[in-house]
């Protein structure tokens, strides 16, 4: 089971930007300038990573189960034979023209016929 927590990225960015602004102001205070300069750098890096989408969650793939009719872009139509016991992101599909093959679930489209 996926234990990732969903958070409000906009709120997080707002908090990080406020903290970065505080660091920018405080780095000119000679007493703590090195501390705030380093902190500002780290905060700016995190802000850039969040804005670039680095931490965005990937969509949850549809549930594929044995017996489902599926289509693969290159291999065509098939029926899910089983899920791989070692890796649940891989399924064993019996393709009409190719026979049994191990395929990533993400590469399959469930047919709604």
C-alpha positions as CSV (number, residue, x, y, z in Angstrom):
1,X,0.0,0.0,0.0
2,X,1.2,3.5,-0.8
3,X,1.9,5.5,2.4
4,X,2.6,8.8,0.7
5,X,0.7,11.7,2.2
6,X,-1.0,14.3,0.0
7,X,-0.3,17.9,1.0
8,X,-1.3,21.3,-0.3
9,X,1.7,22.2,-2.5
10,X,0.6,25.8,-2.9
11,X,0.4,26.3,0.9
12,X,3.8,24.6,1.4
13,X,5.3,26.9,-1.3
14,X,3.8,30.0,0.4
15,X,5.4,29.0,3.8
16,X,8.8,28.2,2.2
17,X,8.8,31.5,0.3
18,X,8.0,33.5,3.5
19,X,10.9,31.7,5.3
20,X,13.2,32.4,2.3
21,X,12.3,36.1,2.4
22,X,13.0,36.2,6.1
23,X,16.4,34.6,5.4
24,X,17.2,37.2,2.7
25,X,16.5,40.0,5.2
26,X,18.5,38.4,8.0
27,X,21.5,37.4,6.0
28,X,22.6,41.1,6.1
29,X,22.7,40.8,9.9
30,X,26.5,40.2,10.3
31,X,25.9,38.1,13.4
32,X,24.1,35.2,11.5
33,X,24.9,35.9,7.8
34,X,26.4,32.5,7.0
35,X,23.5,30.7,8.6
36,X,20.8,32.6,6.8
37,X,22.7,32.5,3.4
38,X,22.9,28.7,3.6
39,X,19.3,28.4,4.7
40,X,18.1,30.7,1.9
41,X,20.0,28.5,-0.6
42,X,18.4,25.3,0.6
43,X,14.9,26.8,0.7
44,X,15.3,28.2,-2.8
45,X,16.4,24.8,-4.0
46,X,13.4,23.1,-2.4
47,X,11.0,25.7,-3.8
48,X,12.4,25.2,-7.3
49,X,12.1,21.4,-7.0
50,X,8.5,21.7,-5.9
51,X,7.6,24.1,-8.7
52,X,9.2,21.9,-11.3
53,X,6.9,19.0,-10.3
54,X,9.7,16.8,-8.9
55,X,7.5,15.7,-5.9
56,X,4.2,15.4,-7.9
57,X,2.6,12.0,-7.4
58,X,2.1,9.8,-10.4
59,X,-1.4,8.7,-11.2
60,X,-2.6,5.5,-9.7
61,X,-2.8,2.9,-12.5
62,X,-6.1,1.2,-13.0
63,X,-6.6,-2.1,-11.3
64,X,-5.9,-4.9,-13.6
65,X,-6.9,-8.4,-12.7
66,X,-6.9,-11.8,-14.3
67,X,-9.5,-12.2,-17.0
68,X,-9.5,-8.5,-18.0
69,X,-9.4,-7.8,-21.7
70,X,-6.5,-5.5,-22.5
71,X,-4.8,-3.7,-25.4
72,X,-1.1,-3.0,-25.9
73,X,0.0,-0.4,-28.4
74,X,2.4,-2.8,-30.2
75,X,1.2,-6.3,-29.2
76,X,-2.5,-5.8,-29.8
77,X,-5.3,-7.4,-27.8
78,X,-5.0,-10.0,-25.1
79,X,-6.4,-11.3,-21.8
80,X,-4.7,-10.9,-18.4
81,X,-3.6,-14.4,-17.4
82,X,-2.1,-13.5,-14.0
83,X,-0.3,-10.8,-12.0
84,X,3.4,-11.3,-11.4
85,X,4.0,-12.6,-7.9
86,X,7.3,-10.7,-7.5
87,X,6.2,-7.4,-8.9
88,X,2.6,-6.3,-8.9
89,X,3.3,-3.7,-11.6
90,X,3.9,-6.5,-14.1
91,X,1.2,-8.7,-15.4
92,X,1.2,-11.8,-17.6
93,X,-0.9,-11.4,-20.7
94,X,-2.0,-13.9,-23.2
95,X,-1.9,-11.9,-26.5
96,X,-3.9,-13.1,-29.4
97,X,-0.9,-13.2,-31.8
98,X,2.1,-13.4,-29.4
99,X,1.1,-15.9,-26.6
100,X,2.0,-15.3,-22.9
101,X,4.2,-12.3,-22.2
102,X,5.2,-10.3,-19.1
103,X,4.1,-6.7,-19.5
104,X,4.1,-3.6,-17.3
105,X,0.5,-2.7,-16.3
106,X,1.2,0.9,-17.2
107,X,1.6,-0.2,-20.9
108,X,-1.9,-1.7,-21.0
109,X,-5.2,-0.2,-21.6
110,X,-8.2,-2.1,-20.1
111,X,-10.8,-2.8,-22.8
112,X,-14.4,-1.9,-21.8
113,X,-16.0,-4.2,-24.4
